[in-house]
Each structure stands twice: as structure tokens, then as C-alpha cells.
């Protein structure tokens, strides 16, 4: 029994290796796709997935890279985000024509976007009922993206 547990969770560098972490799953998917897991891709995957499900812009990711004293260009960040999106590791959420956020939650869900605060929250799919029209036989449903856009109420009255 011990050997089975040890094989699933090995200790390396005083950190527990979890083969089922989002980071390690992402690395496997990158390798299986034939894309070389370069140092920059591994760093970006770690930064993206080590904090659990979240939404992040390319600019915020760049700031996190700099905080870790890493040097990765914005072009590399944008290219890697596009590759990770194409692999299905993350989802691009276009919140307006000039801003995209990248979502590490790969499970089906919708979004609530608070426009004036620039914040986005996940909404479980069972919280929104969609009455979709029938889809022609020559087509197949690929995905449904729902972004509910709201603005906070501001009290414009002066006291």
C-alpha cells in the first residue's frame, strides 16, 4: 500500500509532487500536444495555475512574472496565452473590444462582469436557464459563452 501512495505522491525538494495538480496536468497536455514545454511556458503555467481558478489579464500576468524576478516579454505572454487557449487549458473571456481576461477554470460556467470595477465572477451553468433554438442537423453545438454585464449603483446625491 505504501508503495502505491509513494508512487502517486513523491517528495521532491521538500515539496509534495502532485501529478493531478492543475499545473502538472497542464504540462502533460502541453507535452502531449507536441509543443515544447520551454522554461517560459513552464513558468507561465505555474503562475497561472498555482493559485487555483482565477481570471487574469495578460498585463496582470506580466506583473506577476516581474514580481517573481523572471524576464518574459509581453509578446511571449500573449503567444503563450493563445497557445494555452488553443489547447483548452484556459479560456479567453473578451469583456470588451480592448480587454480580454484568461480563465483557468476549465469546467463549464458563465461569467458575471462588473464593468465599472473590471471584476469578473464565475456563475454556475445551472444558475442560468437558456432556451436555445433547435440547431440544424448540419451543425453541432461547440460552446456557449454567457457574460452577464452589470454596473454598480452609484449614489450621486451629495450629503
N, C-alpha and C positions, 0 to 999 in steps of 0.2 A: 504494500500500500504506500509506504514512504517513497519508494522509487517512482511511482506514478505521480504523486504530488510534486516531487522534486523535478521530474521531467516537465511538468506543466508550468511550474513557477521556480525558476532558477535564480539564485542570488548572484548578482554581478555588481562589482564596485559598490557594495553596501546598499544597493537599491534592488528592490524586487523586480525581476523581469516578468511582465505580464504579457503573454502572447496575444491576449484578447483586448488589450488597450486600444483605443481609437488610433493612437499613433502607430502601433505595430501593425494593426490591420491596414492602415493607410500605406505603410511601407511595403507590405506584401502586395497590395493591389498595384502600387507603382511598379514594383519589380515584375509582377505577372503581366503587366501591360507592355513590357518591353522598354519602358522609359528608364533611363539610368537614374538611380537614386543618388544624385550628386549631393555633395555636402550642403549646398544651398537648399536643395529640395528637402533634405532631412531636417535641417534647421527650421525651415518654414513649416513643415508638417508638425514638428514638435511644438512650436509656438502656437500653431493653430489648434491642435488637438489636446494639449496637456491641460487646458483649463475647462474641458467639458464643452457642452453645447453653447455656442455663442454666435453673435453676428459681429463682423469686423470689416472695416473698410481697408482698402489697400494702404491708405495713408496711416491708419492706426497700426496696421501690421508692420509697416516700415518703422514707426516709432518704437514698437516693441522689440524689433530687431536691433535698433540702435541702443536701447536700454540694456541689452544683453552683450553690448560691445561687439556686435557682429557687423560685417560690412557686406550688405547685399543691396544692389541697386534697385530703384523703383521699377525699372524695366524688367528685371528678373522676377520681382514680386508679382507684377501684372502677368507675366508669361506663366509663372508657376500657378497662380490662381486660376488662369484659364485652363491649364493642363489638369489641375485638380478638379475643376468643374466638369471638364470633358470626361474624366474618369468616374464621375459620380461621387467623389469624396466630399465635395462641398456643393452648395447651390448658390448661384448668383441671384440676389434679390435686387432688382432695379427699383429703387424707391423714388427716383425722379430722373429726368433726362441727363443729369450731370452727376448722379451719385448711385453707386452700387455698393451693397453690403454682401459679405460672403458668410453663408450659414453652414456651420459644421454639423448641424442636426440633419442626418440623412433620412430620418423617418418622415412619413407623410404628415404634413401640417401646413397651416396657413399663417399669415402674419398680420399683426396689428401695428401700424406705423403711426407714431405721433409726430406729425410733420414739423411743428414748431419747436419740438425738443430734439428731433433727429433720433428718437429712440424707436426700437422695434422689439416686439414681443411675439413669441410663438402662440398660436391658437390651435388647440387640438382639432382635427378634422371633424370629429363628432359634434363640435360646438356650432358648426355652420351647416345648414341644410341647403344643398344645391339641387335644383330641379333642372337637370340638363336635358336638352333636346336629344332625340334619338340620333345616333351617329350613323351616317351612311355606311353600308356594308363594305365599301371600298376604302374606308378609313378605320383607324384604330386609335383609341384614346391613349395618348402618351403621358400626359401630365396635366394637372390642374394647379395653377398658381392663383392664389387669392391674397390680395393685400387690402386690408381694411384701413383706410386713411382717416385719421381723426386729428383734431386740433384741440389743445387745451382751452378751457374757458378762461378768459382774462377779465378781471374786474377793472373796467376802465373808469369807474367812478372814483373821484378823489375824496379822501376823508377829510 
